[in-house]
Amino acid sequence: MVGVLEPSDPRVIGPFELVGRLGAGGMGRVFLGMSAAGRPVAVKIIHAGLAADPEFRARFSIEVAAARKVSGLFTALVVDADVDAQVPWLATAYVSGPSLSEAVRDRGPQSAAPLLAMGAGLAKSLTAIHAAGVVHGDLKPSNVLLALDGPRVIDFGISQAAEAAPQARGGLVVGTPSFMSPEQAAGQATGPLSDVFSLGAVLAFAATGRKPFGTGPAAAVLERVVRGAPDLDGVPPEVRPLIERCLVKDPAGRPAAAALLAEVTAIQAALYQPDEAAPATVAGRGTVADPGTVAGPGTASPAPEAASPAPRRWWRPLVTASAVAGIFVAGAAAGYGLNIMNMHQPGQPSLSPAGGKAHPHDRTGAGDARSGGRAFALAPAGPSPKPPKIIGTYTYQQGQMVYFEISYSDPGQNAAGFGFVGVQESAGLPRQVISFSSPGPGIVEANTIAYPLDQGCGSSVEYTSSVRAWIYDKAGGRSKPVIIHLACST
């Protein structure tokens, strides 16, 4: 939420004009600023009294250096900074969306689906942060912003290079008591697994609306962090074992962020795999509609999906792994679904702008399940392999490129590639079908692909694109497609 500037607030910091207040804390204040080109930025300035403290100024320099190491991927991109100014400041790309603490306060605790989606995004964030040799050190709900394309981890105020000496020494404890790890609470050296503990505490808060180690004086909370059991009453049973593993007191017993991401993805795939024997009706909820269909104005309601026992509300956040932000920002889940989902119906051609040049890896027609261009022999008796299923998407910027990343489950173990096509105004993006064996500039990992598109980021000609993307299997079947919006971070 953007507040008005107070009379004592500055109007200009560096090259940025300040137009509103975003928040304040013990370290400083954060303002909404505008660049000369009209781009919104978040400008953080430290309190004038603290600027005179050489140790605090050094700590702020560490924050800026850490943010620069991982910016543009899963945090707010660093736009500019001046750590030597009379009042040091840091400007990052403005992330439109509430913090997790605000979202839980306004909307209440999350159910299993959005919780898993956010957990996947945060695990991916920590994976990138740790790969850059950085430990965040203060992961908490107010430092998680729920943008429309996924959570962003911000405020590296006490982060440190993993190879550097720890910030906590001589019994000094730096961090937020309710969300710090036992080793951090005890003033010991911390590492990436300390952030994993904090992530478990953040997920517990999102699931219950309560701090897992209670409230009260800091010393009492820290004692419970070190020796007490977390309060996980009300955590969805599908997610509780995962959170418990993160909150193990001994760092050696916790999963690394990358392993945590794989575990979250596996839970998502298992949780939303339709049960073949389940009835089409859930007691007390009525008929379960097809989760991949959104009825437009004047159209009939979609036919029931006989195989799915899950409540429909659980599916919409899984359209993208980052769509959890829409639950809080869009005002209504149905409205968000209408904006995000544009499902391809059988018999309708894929959209392709006229005149677009073919990509060198374009294999139009490969894996296409439409009839007319290819004949298929009848499959032998028995169940057909289940087609792949998209369970999440993410976008991030690297240089001029914006990558769209797709996470998917492969129940039939025969996923063969992916395809996408530009929609609406995305001229120059013809339909492309790309094999996993020849991804070109794409990146293929276990159950994840990432593909770059040039959006001109940082140049004088930046633009946004929207693509419809899908995963296909060896038999020509394909997942239900999703719409992904790509835009530069600045």
NORMO-V163222 format. One record per helix or strand of 3 or more residues. SS is the DSSP state (a for helix, b for strand). FROM is the first residue (numbers start at 0). LEN is the number of residues. If there is no record, write none. Layout:
SS&FROM&LEN / SS&FROM&LEN
This chain:
b&15&9 / b&27&7 / b&39&7 / a&47&4 / a&53&17 / b&77&5 / b&88&5 / a&99&8 / a&111&20 / a&140&3 / b&143&4 / b&149&4 / a&176&3 / a&181&4 / a&191&17 / a&217&10 / a&236&10 / a&250&3 / a&256&15 / a&312&7 / a&323&6 / a&332&8 / b&388&10 / b&400&9 / b&414&8 / b&431&4 / a&435&3 / b&442&3 / b&447&7 / b&464&9 / b&481&5
